[in-house]
Structures are given as C-alpha cells and as structure tokens.
Amino acid sequence: MSENTTEAIDAQAVQEVQAAVRVVKGNPSDQEIAALVTVLAAAAGSSAPPADTRPRELWGTPASMHRTFGPFSPYSYAASQRY
C-alpha cells in the first residue's frame, strides 16, 4: 500500500513540475535543463523580504527633541489677536 501512495505522490509532483517549466522550442540537453532549473530556483529563492507596511516609529527620534515649541510663548498672544 505504501508503494501506491509513493507513486501517487510522485505522479502529483511530476504534474506540478510540468506546469512550472515547459520548453517550447529547441532540443535542450539534460545539462541545459538542469542549468535552467537551477537558475530559476535561485531566482525564486532570492526574492527580497516583503516591505514593512507599518507606520514609522517616530516616538524617540532625536530630531523631535530640538523642534519643540513652548505652549506659552510671549509672542503667541499677539499672533492670536490677528486672526
């Protein structure tokens, strides 16, 4: 029974691989196909990690320490009368 299971798994794997790569023209040798599969596998495995979509963490940036405004500036009262 394990032989039938192994054959079924192998047949399924062959069908998946056949759908992935297909030679349309020419008569490549086994070495050329192996090189092609190696290049495609390396390209698929070397993809960049997904980009971080979270907002930037700006809570502790040193630049924000220098850009503070005093809540009770002496010039704020004169500016508020103009508007």
N, C-alpha and C positions, 0 to 999 in steps of 0.2 A: 504494500500500500504506500510505503514511503517513496518507492520509485515513481509511482504515478503522480504523487504530489510534487516531486522534484521535477518531473518532466513538464507538469502544468506550469510550475513557476518559471522554468527555463523558457517555455513557449511564450509566456506572457512577457518576460523580459526581452525576448527577441523581437516581439511585436512593438514594444515601446522604443527600442533602439532603432528599428527600421523606420519608424515615423520621424525620428530625430534627424538622421543624416541619410541623404539619398544622392547618389552620383547620377547625374543626368546625361552627361556626355563624356566620352573617352573610355579608356580601359585602364584604370589605375591598378597598380600592383598592391600587394598586401602591405608592403612597407609604406607606400604613399598614403594608403587609407589609415594606417596606424599613426603616421605623422599628422594627418588631418584631424584625427580623433584626439590626439594629444594636444594639439593647438587649441581646438575647440574646448576641451576640458579645462585647459589652463585659463582660457579667456573667461569661461563661466565661473571658475573658482576665484578669480582675482578681481571680482567686482568691488567697488567702493562700498563702505558701510552706509546704511541709509542716513540721510541728513537728519539732524536733530531739529524737530519742528516746535520744540518748546520755546517759550519766550526767553530772552536773555536774562540772566540773573544779574541785576544791577544794584543790589542792595549794598554791597560792601565795596563799591569801586572807589578808589582814592580820588578820582576827579570830582566826584559829587561832594566831597568834603570841602572843596575850595569854591563851590558855587552856591553857597548858602546865602540867603537874604534874611536880614533881621526883620522880625514881624512888626516891630515898632520903630521904623526908621523916621527920623525927624522930617524927611522930605516926603513921606507918604501922605501926610495930611494935606499939604499944599497940592499935591498931584490929584487927590481925590476931589478937591473943590472944582477943578477944571472940567470934570466930566459930569 
